[in-house]
Structure formats: C-alpha cells, structure tokens
Amino acid sequence: MERRWLYGGLAVVAGVGLARLVRRGPKILPGGATRLLSVGGVFAPGLAPPLRSLAGEQKVPFDAVLPPTGAKALRTDEWVLRPELAAKIVTFQPTLVIVSLDAPATDSPARAKQAAALKALLTAIQTTGAEVVWIGPPVAPAARAPVREPSSRYFPTGTALTLPRGPDGVQPTVAGYAGWAGALWQWLS
C-alpha cells in the first residue's frame, strides 16, 4: 500500500476521532522488538495491508491470520478451532496480537457462547506471553456490542472514529481502512 493512502486515510479520521482515543495502547517497539500479529474477521482483510505497510516502515515484523478468501464471516468459536491461528502463534511468535473479531448483537442468544469462545482464544494467545489488543468494529455500539471483557486493552473504533464507508455502508473505503490503521498505529506507538 502506498504511503499517500496511509497518510490520506489518517487525515480523514484525524481531528475529532483521534482526540477521543484518550487511553493509549501498548507501545510498539521498532526494529524487531515487537512482533505484530493481526487476527481478524470481516474487516481484517482491509485493515491488514495498511498495517503491514506501517510495520514495514518501522521495521516491525508483521503477519496476519485472515479468513479464507471468499469464506463467510467466521464466528469467534470458529476462530478458536482454526489450526492456522495456532500454527502462526507458534511459528511467528508474536509479542503483540491485534484481534478484530465482530461479536453478536447484545440481544443475541449466541452472545454467551461467543464470549466464552473469545475468552478461550485470548487465553490461548496470552499463554504465549503475547499482549492482546481487542479492536472494536467500526460500527456504532448500539448496532454491535463488542465482547471486550477478556482483554485489558481495547481500541474503540466504532465510538472513536468516523470512517468513510464503501457502497455497502459497512466496509470502510480504502482511505477509511488506511485511516483506521493509522489511528490504531498511533494509539499503539
């Protein structure tokens, strides 16, 4: 991804959005001290390229575990069972893992099951010594309520940023993803 998209996207969400991000995330240390792994569902394929570009600029090893191309959105309980995730944690040995999985709506009967699966997923990651950051979805909290209790670090995308959206009204545009990644990177730095 070109730098101009990253900086242009960051300018799109700068102003009010970044001012809302009072609590800072864990510090990213350049030069290989931080090994950053992104794990995510429907928004992760758009977020991974600008994060990879930012990591490359800072010489931070980066990798991502994304849903299979063309697959339906994976639920959190399906992520717990994915062998690719377990293998990536062992081979890549991340020190910081960004998790961006959507949670069921608050009134959903599946919410308790997904919360338990998320807790198991985060525990599996944390047993390696890696720190975990949960990224809220870029939608209003009334529409989707993230399950965030298991993670002590939380990036409130839906309440902190206003991202430009694509034609579906849900997925951010390229500039929106770049801005999201830039805001997240700044919060982590």
Sequence and secondary structure as in RCSB ss.txt:
>XXXX:A:sequence
MERRWLYGGLAVVAGVGLARLVRRGPKILPGGATRLLSVGGVFAPGLAPPLRSLAGEQKVPFDAVLPPTGAKALR
TDEWVLRPELAAKIVTFQPTLVIVSLDAPATDSPARAKQAAALKALLTAIQTTGAEVVWIGPPVAPAARAPVREP
SSRYFPTGTALTLPRGPDGVQPTVAGYAGWAGALWQWLS
>XXXX:A:secstr
  HHHHHHHHHHHTHHHHHT  S      TTTTS EEEEESTTHHHHHHHHHHHHHHTT  EEEE   TT     
HHHHHT HHHHHHHHHH  SEEEEE     TT TTHHHHHHHHHHHHHHHHTTT EEEEE  SS TTT     TT
 SEEE HHHH    B TTSSSB HHHHHHHHHHHHHHH 
